[in-house]
Each structure stands twice: as structure tokens, then as C-alpha cells.
């Protein structure tokens, strides 16, 4: 274990990036669904649709970033 934030090892950097984008994708999907459902219960059902749009767009964006990192060839 080193004290550097970023390793010089490209594989370790890609692993860290995959973990980061996976975590961001899970948070984005969860927040979009739960936030949309809570707002839909409190006011209008339009917010449910907006929450689902946020979940799909955020999840897709982060999934594409992970896919790009995994398919990277040196």
C-alpha cells in the first residue's frame, strides 16, 4: 500500500475507475427511483417520470463508462 492517491499501475487505475463509475451508477439509479417515488407521493406523478428519466440516463452513462474501461486494450 502506498501513500499515493493514484497508482502508476494502469490496471489498478482502471480497477479504481470501474469501482467509482459502478458506485456512481448505483447511487444515480437509486436516487432517481426513490426520489421520484417520494416526490410522486407528495405531489404530482410527473416527478416519478422525471426520477425514472434521471435513473435511466445516469445509469446508462455510468454503465457506458464502465464498458469503455473494461473493453480498453493496451
Legacy VTK file of the C-alpha trace (Angstrom):
# vtk DataFile Version 3.0
C-alpha trace
ASCII
DATASET POLYDATA
POINTS 74 float
0.000 0.000 0.000
1.447 3.330 -0.991
0.656 6.828 0.155
-0.080 7.999 -3.394
-3.700 8.610 -4.349
-3.174 7.278 -7.862
-1.087 4.277 -8.660
1.374 4.163 -11.534
-0.059 0.765 -12.387
-2.601 1.193 -15.227
-4.562 -1.890 -14.200
-5.021 -0.578 -10.676
-6.167 2.780 -12.066
-8.723 1.085 -14.306
-9.979 -1.037 -11.398
-10.409 2.111 -9.306
-12.240 3.835 -12.165
-14.596 0.871 -12.600
-15.360 0.929 -8.881
-16.016 4.681 -8.986
-18.335 4.555 -12.014
-20.168 1.495 -10.663
-20.761 3.221 -7.340
-21.918 6.410 -9.103
-24.286 4.417 -11.314
-25.877 2.632 -8.363
-26.309 5.911 -6.488
-27.787 7.648 -9.533
-30.312 4.877 -10.240
-31.283 4.550 -6.588
-31.659 8.281 -6.073
-33.678 8.685 -9.270
-36.129 5.904 -8.442
-36.520 6.633 -4.734
-36.551 10.417 -5.156
-39.063 10.208 -7.984
-41.311 7.890 -5.985
-41.210 10.102 -2.884
-41.901 13.259 -4.878
-44.705 11.496 -6.764
-46.358 10.538 -3.483
-46.021 14.078 -2.150
-47.263 15.987 -5.193
-47.592 15.054 -8.861
-46.880 11.879 -10.793
-44.784 13.914 -13.221
-41.953 13.719 -10.703
-41.991 9.921 -10.915
-41.352 10.177 -14.628
-38.559 12.712 -14.073
-36.984 10.469 -11.430
-37.073 7.494 -13.780
-35.507 9.579 -16.547
-32.690 10.594 -14.188
-32.221 6.954 -13.181
-32.065 5.685 -16.766
-29.794 8.443 -18.068
-27.420 8.310 -15.101
-27.303 4.524 -15.045
-26.697 4.314 -18.786
-23.966 6.956 -18.700
-22.046 5.203 -15.928
-22.604 1.763 -17.498
-21.128 3.028 -20.773
-18.090 4.416 -18.937
-17.537 1.054 -17.198
-17.953 -0.783 -20.502
-15.428 1.556 -22.127
-12.886 0.891 -19.369
-13.398 -2.876 -19.481
-13.037 -3.045 -23.276
-9.855 -0.909 -23.239
-6.878 -2.551 -24.920
-3.304 -1.559 -24.194
LINES 1 75
74 0 1 2 3 4 5 6 7 8 9 10 11 12 13 14 15 16 17 18 19 20 21 22 23 24 25 26 27 28 29 30 31 32 33 34 35 36 37 38 39 40 41 42 43 44 45 46 47 48 49 50 51 52 53 54 55 56 57 58 59 60 61 62 63 64 65 66 67 68 69 70 71 72 73
